Amino acid sequence: MTRTLFIILALLSSLTLSARTTKAEADTLYSQHHYAEAAKAYSELLKGHPHDVQLLYNIGNCYYRLKDIPHAILAIQPLNP
């Protein structure tokens, strides 16, 4: 029983770490000017956190840098109530 609990906790910890790593990877992609890949990474993160202001802003910036203004506006629209 204790071993099973330990395994479950370890898996949950790795999922949390994975989410942080994914955010860090998205930020790295953005800083390296890989805007399309960063937009995909931010979109994946938004699935788990659809109201995260920073993610919405970041994906909007990715689309803006890609000169995809319609998607940029749609991405940041939830930021303007």
C-alpha positions in Angstrom: 0.0 0.0 0.0 2.8 2.4 0.9 4.7 1.6 -2.2 1.6 2.2 -4.4 1.0 5.6 -2.7 4.7 6.5 -3.3 4.4 5.6 -7.0 1.3 7.7 -7.4 2.9 10.7 -5.7 6.0 10.3 -7.9 3.9 10.3 -11.0 1.9 13.3 -9.9 5.2 15.1 -9.2 6.6 14.3 -12.6 3.4 15.6 -14.3 3.7 18.9 -12.4 7.4 19.1 -13.3 6.5 18.3 -16.9 4.1 21.2 -17.1 6.7 23.6 -15.8 9.2 22.2 -18.2 6.8 22.7 -21.1 6.3 26.4 -20.1 10.0 26.8 -19.9 10.4 25.1 -23.3 7.7 27.4 -24.8 9.5 30.4 -23.4 12.8 29.2 -24.8 11.3 28.7 -28.2 9.8 32.2 -28.1 13.1 33.8 -27.1 14.9 31.9 -29.9 12.4 33.4 -32.4 10.7 30.0 -33.1 7.3 31.6 -32.9 5.2 28.9 -34.6 6.6 26.2 -32.3 6.2 28.4 -29.3 2.5 29.1 -30.2 1.9 25.4 -30.4 3.5 24.9 -27.0 1.5 27.7 -25.4 -1.7 26.3 -27.0 -1.1 23.0 -25.3 -0.6 24.8 -22.0 -3.8 26.7 -22.5 -5.7 23.4 -22.6 -4.9 22.9 -18.9 -5.1 26.6 -18.0 -7.5 28.3 -20.3 -7.7 31.6 -18.3 -4.0 32.0 -17.7 -3.4 35.7 -18.7 0.4 35.2 -19.3 -0.2 32.3 -21.7 -2.9 34.2 -23.6 -0.6 37.2 -23.9 2.3 35.0 -25.0 0.4 33.2 -27.7 -0.9 36.5 -28.9 2.6 37.8 -29.2 3.6 34.6 -31.1 0.9 35.2 -33.7 1.8 38.9 -33.9 5.4 38.0 -34.6 4.2 35.6 -37.3 2.2 38.5 -38.8 -1.0 36.5 -38.2 -2.9 39.5 -36.8 -6.4 37.9 -36.8 -5.2 35.0 -34.6 -3.2 37.5 -32.4 -6.4 39.4 -31.8 -8.4 36.3 -31.0 -5.7 35.1 -28.6 -5.7 38.3 -26.5 -9.4 39.0 -26.8 -10.2 37.3 -23.5 -7.8 39.8 -21.8 -10.1 42.7 -22.7 -13.4 42.1 -20.9 
